[in-house]
């Protein structure tokens, strides 16, 4: 549903995750650079780990490291 004066833009906040914003939208960075997305829902990075900042690329997810063979033998 589009953003109208009767229905404000919705932003969903997730613990340890991005902000989910109803699009389309423009994001203005600290340096004044404008990034545009025309998607229905846009994930905005809040951890600053994304390689595609300000868009979230799921870099915030915790990576589980598998133990190596050396670590298994100790």
Backbone atoms as SQL, in Angstrom:
CREATE TABLE atoms (id INTEGER PRIMARY KEY, chain TEXT, resi INTEGER, resn TEXT, atom TEXT, x REAL, y REAL, z REAL);
INSERT INTO atoms VALUES
  (1, 'A', 1, 'UNK', 'N', 0.847, -1.173, 0.000),
  (2, 'A', 1, 'UNK', 'CA', 0.000, 0.000, 0.000),
  (3, 'A', 1, 'UNK', 'C', 0.894, 1.239, 0.000),
  (4, 'A', 2, 'UNK', 'N', 0.631, 2.198, -0.863),
  (5, 'A', 2, 'UNK', 'CA', 1.499, 3.372, -0.956),
  (6, 'A', 2, 'UNK', 'C', 1.420, 4.273, 0.270),
  (7, 'A', 3, 'UNK', 'N', 2.459, 5.066, 0.424),
  (8, 'A', 3, 'UNK', 'CA', 2.534, 6.043, 1.509),
  (9, 'A', 3, 'UNK', 'C', 1.597, 7.210, 1.182),
  (10, 'A', 4, 'UNK', 'N', 0.688, 7.522, 2.079),
  (11, 'A', 4, 'UNK', 'CA', -0.241, 8.644, 1.901),
  (12, 'A', 4, 'UNK', 'C', -0.313, 9.409, 3.212),
  (13, 'A', 5, 'UNK', 'N', -0.846, 10.636, 3.190),
  (14, 'A', 5, 'UNK', 'CA', -0.997, 11.375, 4.449),
  (15, 'A', 5, 'UNK', 'C', -1.860, 10.616, 5.461),
  (16, 'A', 6, 'UNK', 'N', -2.840, 9.838, 4.974),
  (17, 'A', 6, 'UNK', 'CA', -3.705, 9.078, 5.875),
  (18, 'A', 6, 'UNK', 'C', -2.995, 7.835, 6.426),
  (19, 'A', 7, 'UNK', 'N', -1.997, 7.336, 5.706),
  (20, 'A', 7, 'UNK', 'CA', -1.260, 6.135, 6.117),
  (21, 'A', 7, 'UNK', 'C', 0.238, 6.426, 6.019),
  (22, 'A', 8, 'UNK', 'N', 0.876, 6.722, 7.150),
  (23, 'A', 8, 'UNK', 'CA', 2.297, 7.055, 7.118),
  (24, 'A', 8, 'UNK', 'C', 3.163, 5.847, 6.736),
  (25, 'A', 9, 'UNK', 'N', 4.387, 6.126, 6.311),
  (26, 'A', 9, 'UNK', 'CA', 5.337, 5.063, 5.957),
  (27, 'A', 9, 'UNK', 'C', 5.614, 4.204, 7.180),
  (28, 'A', 10, 'UNK', 'N', 5.663, 2.904, 6.985),
  (29, 'A', 10, 'UNK', 'CA', 5.879, 1.959, 8.088),
  (30, 'A', 10, 'UNK', 'C', 7.335, 1.502, 8.093),
  (31, 'A', 11, 'UNK', 'N', 7.950, 1.514, 9.291),
  (32, 'A', 11, 'UNK', 'CA', 9.310, 1.023, 9.503),
  (33, 'A', 11, 'UNK', 'C', 9.255, -0.038, 10.579),
  (34, 'A', 12, 'UNK', 'N', 9.774, -1.227, 10.264),
  (35, 'A', 12, 'UNK', 'CA', 9.820, -2.312, 11.248),
  (36, 'A', 12, 'UNK', 'C', 11.240, -2.431, 11.785),
  (37, 'A', 13, 'UNK', 'N', 11.358, -2.426, 13.117),
  (38, 'A', 13, 'UNK', 'CA', 12.650, -2.537, 13.794),
  (39, 'A', 13, 'UNK', 'C', 12.816, -3.977, 14.248),
  (40, 'A', 14, 'UNK', 'N', 13.994, -4.551, 13.957),
  (41, 'A', 14, 'UNK', 'CA', 14.291, -5.934, 14.351),
  (42, 'A', 14, 'UNK', 'C', 15.539, -5.952, 15.220),
  (43, 'A', 15, 'UNK', 'N', 15.485, -6.724, 16.294),
  (44, 'A', 15, 'UNK', 'CA', 16.661, -6.869, 17.148),
  (45, 'A', 15, 'UNK', 'C', 17.763, -7.556, 16.344),
  (46, 'A', 16, 'UNK', 'N', 18.964, -7.003, 16.392),
  (47, 'A', 16, 'UNK', 'CA', 20.124, -7.550, 15.684),
  (48, 'A', 16, 'UNK', 'C', 19.881, -7.705, 14.189),
  (49, 'A', 17, 'UNK', 'N', 19.119, -6.803, 13.613),
  (50, 'A', 17, 'UNK', 'CA', 18.850, -6.877, 12.178),
  (51, 'A', 17, 'UNK', 'C', 18.650, -5.505, 11.575),
  (52, 'A', 18, 'UNK', 'N', 18.271, -5.485, 10.308),
  (53, 'A', 18, 'UNK', 'CA', 18.090, -4.208, 9.619),
  (54, 'A', 18, 'UNK', 'C', 16.751, -3.558, 9.944),
  (55, 'A', 19, 'UNK', 'N', 16.612, -2.305, 9.548),
  (56, 'A', 19, 'UNK', 'CA', 15.312, -1.648, 9.562),
  (57, 'A', 19, 'UNK', 'C', 14.610, -2.025, 8.267),
  (58, 'A', 20, 'UNK', 'N', 13.373, -2.474, 8.355),
  (59, 'A', 20, 'UNK', 'CA', 12.592, -2.806, 7.169),
  (60, 'A', 20, 'UNK', 'C', 11.636, -1.650, 6.905),
  (61, 'A', 21, 'UNK', 'N', 11.798, -1.006, 5.762),
  (62, 'A', 21, 'UNK', 'CA', 11.055, 0.199, 5.434),
  (63, 'A', 21, 'UNK', 'C', 10.228, -0.054, 4.185),
  (64, 'A', 22, 'UNK', 'N', 8.965, 0.368, 4.213),
  (65, 'A', 22, 'UNK', 'CA', 8.133, 0.263, 3.022),
  (66, 'A', 22, 'UNK', 'C', 8.674, 1.232, 1.986),
  (67, 'A', 23, 'UNK', 'N', 8.923, 0.743, 0.786),
  (68, 'A', 23, 'UNK', 'CA', 9.493, 1.559, -0.280),
  (69, 'A', 23, 'UNK', 'C', 8.413, 2.069, -1.205),
  (70, 'A', 24, 'UNK', 'N', 8.801, 2.721, -2.257),
  (71, 'A', 24, 'UNK', 'CA', 10.163, 3.125, -2.602),
  (72, 'A', 24, 'UNK', 'C', 10.661, 4.249, -1.703),
  (73, 'A', 25, 'UNK', 'N', 12.000, 4.419, -1.688),
  (74, 'A', 25, 'UNK', 'CA', 12.544, 5.457, -0.824),
  (75, 'A', 25, 'UNK', 'C', 13.909, 5.921, -1.281),
  (76, 'A', 26, 'UNK', 'N', 14.313, 7.060, -0.736),
  (77, 'A', 26, 'UNK', 'CA', 15.644, 7.609, -0.925),
  (78, 'A', 26, 'UNK', 'C', 16.322, 7.660, 0.443),
  (79, 'A', 27, 'UNK', 'N', 17.603, 7.318, 0.462),
  (80, 'A', 27, 'UNK', 'CA', 18.394, 7.408, 1.683),
  (81, 'A', 27, 'UNK', 'C', 19.521, 8.393, 1.411),
  (82, 'A', 28, 'UNK', 'N', 19.668, 9.393, 2.276),
  (83, 'A', 28, 'UNK', 'CA', 20.730, 10.384, 2.133),
  (84, 'A', 28, 'UNK', 'C', 21.804, 10.065, 3.163),
  (85, 'A', 29, 'UNK', 'N', 23.017, 9.786, 2.687),
  (86, 'A', 29, 'UNK', 'CA', 24.129, 9.436, 3.559),
  (87, 'A', 29, 'UNK', 'C', 24.749, 10.650, 4.221),
  (88, 'A', 30, 'UNK', 'N', 25.698, 10.397, 5.131),
  (89, 'A', 30, 'UNK', 'CA', 26.393, 11.476, 5.842),
  (90, 'A', 30, 'UNK', 'C', 27.105, 12.428, 4.893),
  (91, 'A', 31, 'UNK', 'N', 27.580, 11.883, 3.775),
  (92, 'A', 31, 'UNK', 'CA', 28.308, 12.697, 2.806),
  (93, 'A', 31, 'UNK', 'C', 27.388, 13.378, 1.796),
  (94, 'A', 32, 'UNK', 'N', 26.067, 13.190, 1.960),
  (95, 'A', 32, 'UNK', 'CA', 25.101, 13.811, 1.067),
  (96, 'A', 32, 'UNK', 'C', 24.735, 12.958, -0.134),
  (97, 'A', 33, 'UNK', 'N', 25.391, 11.801, -0.280),
  (98, 'A', 33, 'UNK', 'CA', 25.089, 10.909, -1.403),
  (99, 'A', 33, 'UNK', 'C', 23.682, 10.335, -1.236),
  (100, 'A', 34, 'UNK', 'N', 22.915, 10.349, -2.320),
  (101, 'A', 34, 'UNK', 'CA', 21.545, 9.853, -2.290),
  (102, 'A', 34, 'UNK', 'C', 21.497, 8.473, -2.932),
  (103, 'A', 35, 'UNK', 'N', 20.951, 7.493, -2.203),
  (104, 'A', 35, 'UNK', 'CA', 20.740, 6.141, -2.713),
  (105, 'A', 35, 'UNK', 'C', 19.238, 5.930, -2.844),
  (106, 'A', 36, 'UNK', 'N', 18.813, 5.373, -3.976),
  (107, 'A', 36, 'UNK', 'CA', 17.394, 5.208, -4.267),
  (108, 'A', 36, 'UNK', 'C', 17.064, 3.727, -4.420),
  (109, 'A', 37, 'UNK', 'N', 15.926, 3.312, -3.869),
  (110, 'A', 37, 'UNK', 'CA', 15.404, 1.964, -4.061),
  (111, 'A', 37, 'UNK', 'C', 13.924, 2.063, -4.404),
  (112, 'A', 38, 'UNK', 'N', 13.510, 1.303, -5.396),
  (113, 'A', 38, 'UNK', 'CA', 12.114, 1.281, -5.826),
  (114, 'A', 38, 'UNK', 'C', 11.410, 0.006, -5.366),
  (115, 'A', 39, 'UNK', 'N', 12.048, -0.765, -4.503),
  (116, 'A', 39, 'UNK', 'CA', 11.476, -2.025, -4.031),
  (117, 'A', 39, 'UNK', 'C', 10.294, -1.786, -3.099),
  (118, 'A', 40, 'UNK', 'N', 9.435, -2.806, -2.959),
  (119, 'A', 40, 'UNK', 'CA', 8.255, -2.728, -2.100),
  (120, 'A', 40, 'UNK', 'C', 8.653, -2.594, -0.636),
  (121, 'A', 41, 'UNK', 'N', 9.618, -3.383, -0.189),
  (122, 'A', 41, 'UNK', 'CA', 10.171, -3.294, 1.163),
  (123, 'A', 41, 'UNK', 'C', 11.685, -3.242, 1.044),
  (124, 'A', 42, 'UNK', 'N', 12.297, -2.355, 1.801),
  (125, 'A', 42, 'UNK', 'CA', 13.739, -2.137, 1.721),
  (126, 'A', 42, 'UNK', 'C', 14.352, -2.425, 3.091),
  (127, 'A', 43, 'UNK', 'N', 15.471, -3.160, 3.104),
  (128, 'A', 43, 'UNK', 'CA', 16.196, -3.449, 4.338),
  (129, 'A', 43, 'UNK', 'C', 17.364, -2.479, 4.450),
  (130, 'A', 44, 'UNK', 'N', 17.338, -1.636, 5.491),
  (131, 'A', 44, 'UNK', 'CA', 18.384, -0.646, 5.736),
  (132, 'A', 44, 'UNK', 'C', 19.347, -1.187, 6.789),
  (133, 'A', 45, 'UNK', 'N', 20.627, -1.216, 6.460),
  (134, 'A', 45, 'UNK', 'CA', 21.648, -1.740, 7.370),
  (135, 'A', 45, 'UNK', 'C', 21.806, -0.828, 8.585),
  (136, 'A', 46, 'UNK', 'N', 21.843, -1.419, 9.777),
  (137, 'A', 46, 'UNK', 'CA', 22.084, -0.648, 10.999),
  (138, 'A', 46, 'UNK', 'C', 23.412, -1.021, 11.662),
  (139, 'A', 47, 'UNK', 'N', 24.050, -2.111, 11.207),
  (140, 'A', 47, 'UNK', 'CA', 25.303, -2.548, 11.837),
  (141, 'A', 47, 'UNK', 'C', 26.537, -2.005, 11.111),
  (142, 'A', 48, 'UNK', 'N', 26.358, -1.471, 9.916),
  (143, 'A', 48, 'UNK', 'CA', 27.418, -0.908, 9.082),
  (144, 'A', 48, 'UNK', 'C', 28.413, -1.959, 8.597),
  (145, 'A', 49, 'UNK', 'N', 28.054, -3.256, 8.637),
  (146, 'A', 49, 'UNK', 'CA', 28.921, -4.318, 8.115),
  (147, 'A', 49, 'UNK', 'C', 28.631, -4.629, 6.648),
  (148, 'A', 50, 'UNK', 'N', 27.535, -4.111, 6.125),
  (149, 'A', 50, 'UNK', 'CA', 27.119, -4.421, 4.766),
  (150, 'A', 50, 'UNK', 'C', 28.120, -3.896, 3.742),
  (151, 'A', 51, 'UNK', 'N', 28.413, -4.712, 2.741),
  (152, 'A', 51, 'UNK', 'CA', 29.280, -4.269, 1.648),
  (153, 'A', 51, 'UNK', 'C', 28.523, -3.359, 0.691),
  (154, 'A', 52, 'UNK', 'N', 27.193, -3.352, 0.820),
  (155, 'A', 52, 'UNK', 'CA', 26.331, -2.570, -0.062),
  (156, 'A', 52, 'UNK', 'C', 25.605, -1.491, 0.745),
  (157, 'A', 53, 'UNK', 'N', 26.268, -0.949, 1.788),
  (158, 'A', 53, 'UNK', 'CA', 25.670, 0.038, 2.675),
  (159, 'A', 53, 'UNK', 'C', 25.123, 1.201, 1.864),
  (160, 'A', 54, 'UNK', 'N', 23.942, 1.734, 2.090),
  (161, 'A', 54, 'UNK', 'CA', 23.090, 1.579, 3.268),
  (162, 'A', 54, 'UNK', 'C', 22.144, 0.381, 3.199),
  (163, 'A', 55, 'UNK', 'N', 22.175, -0.383, 2.088),
  (164, 'A', 55, 'UNK', 'CA', 21.282, -1.534, 1.956),
  (165, 'A', 55, 'UNK', 'C', 21.866, -2.722, 2.712),
  (166, 'A', 56, 'UNK', 'N', 21.017, -3.492, 3.347),
  (167, 'A', 56, 'UNK', 'CA', 21.447, -4.655, 4.130),
  (168, 'A', 56, 'UNK', 'C', 21.771, -5.814, 3.193),
  (169, 'A', 57, 'UNK', 'N', 22.901, -6.486, 3.422),
  (170, 'A', 57, 'UNK', 'CA', 23.246, -7.693, 2.677),
  (171, 'A', 57, 'UNK', 'C', 23.351, -8.903, 3.613),
  (172, 'A', 58, 'UNK', 'N', 22.751, -8.815, 4.774),
  (173, 'A', 58, 'UNK', 'CA', 22.704, -9.846, 5.829),
  (174, 'A', 58, 'UNK', 'C', 24.062, -10.099, 6.484),
  (175, 'A', 59, 'UNK', 'N', 24.998, -9.163, 6.395),
  (176, 'A', 59, 'UNK', 'CA', 26.295, -9.314, 7.057),
  (177, 'A', 59, 'UNK', 'C', 26.166, -9.315, 8.574),
  (178, 'A', 60, 'UNK', 'N', 25.041, -8.867, 9.100),
  (179, 'A', 60, 'UNK', 'CA', 24.828, -8.803, 10.539),
  (180, 'A', 60, 'UNK', 'C', 24.644, -10.183, 11.159),
  (181, 'A', 61, 'UNK', 'N', 24.317, -11.172, 10.333),
  (182, 'A', 61, 'UNK', 'CA', 24.067, -12.518, 10.868),
  (183, 'A', 61, 'UNK', 'C', 25.342, -13.096, 11.441),
  (184, 'A', 62, 'UNK', 'N', 25.196, -13.771, 12.561),
  (185, 'A', 62, 'UNK', 'CA', 26.360, -14.391, 13.193),
  (186, 'A', 62, 'UNK', 'C', 26.776, -15.609, 12.386),
  (187, 'A', 63, 'UNK', 'N', 28.068, -15.697, 12.161),
  (188, 'A', 63, 'UNK', 'CA', 28.611, -16.838, 11.432),
  (189, 'A', 63, 'UNK', 'C', 29.124, -17.851, 12.452),
  (190, 'A', 64, 'UNK', 'N', 28.722, -19.092, 12.331),
  (191, 'A', 64, 'UNK', 'CA', 29.204, -20.148, 13.218),
  (192, 'A', 64, 'UNK', 'C', 30.389, -20.815, 12.547),
  (193, 'A', 65, 'UNK', 'N', 31.508, -20.827, 13.230),
  (194, 'A', 65, 'UNK', 'CA', 32.719, -21.425, 12.682),
  (195, 'A', 65, 'UNK', 'C', 32.755, -22.895, 13.045),
  (196, 'A', 66, 'UNK', 'N', 32.986, -23.739, 12.046),
  (197, 'A', 66, 'UNK', 'CA', 33.107, -25.178, 12.299),
  (198, 'A', 66, 'UNK', 'C', 34.512, -25.450, 12.817),
  (199, 'A', 67, 'UNK', 'N', 34.647, -26.307, 13.836),
  (200, 'A', 67, 'UNK', 'CA', 35.986, -26.603, 14.352),
  (201, 'A', 67, 'UNK', 'C', 36.816, -27.335, 13.304),
  (202, 'A', 68, 'UNK', 'N', 38.094, -26.993, 13.214),
  (203, 'A', 68, 'UNK', 'CA', 38.980, -27.661, 12.273),
  (204, 'A', 68, 'UNK', 'C', 39.396, -29.013, 12.846),
  (205, 'A', 69, 'UNK', 'N', 40.023, -29.839, 12.017),
  (206, 'A', 69, 'UNK', 'CA', 40.457, -31.175, 12.477),
  (207, 'A', 69, 'UNK', 'C', 41.449, -31.054, 13.625),
  (208, 'A', 70, 'UNK', 'N', 42.337, -30.032, 13.585),
  (209, 'A', 70, 'UNK', 'CA', 43.310, -29.822, 14.661),
  (210, 'A', 70, 'UNK', 'C', 42.605, -29.573, 15.975),
  (211, 'A', 71, 'UNK', 'N', 41.578, -28.733, 15.970),
  (212, 'A', 71, 'UNK', 'CA', 40.860, -28.392, 17.198),
  (213, 'A', 71, 'UNK', 'C', 40.110, -29.591, 17.741),
  (214, 'A', 72, 'UNK', 'N', 39.633, -30.499, 16.871),
  (215, 'A', 72, 'UNK', 'CA', 38.902, -31.689, 17.299),
  (216, 'A', 72, 'UNK', 'C', 39.781, -32.662, 18.067),
  (217, 'A', 73, 'UNK', 'N', 41.084, -32.696, 17.741),
  (218, 'A', 73, 'UNK', 'CA', 41.996, -33.677, 18.333),
  (219, 'A', 73, 'UNK', 'C', 42.539, -33.243, 19.675),
  (220, 'A', 74, 'UNK', 'N', 42.318, -32.000, 20.086),
  (221, 'A', 74, 'UNK', 'CA', 42.881, -31.531, 21.357),
  (222, 'A', 74, 'UNK', 'C', 41.945, -31.772, 22.496);
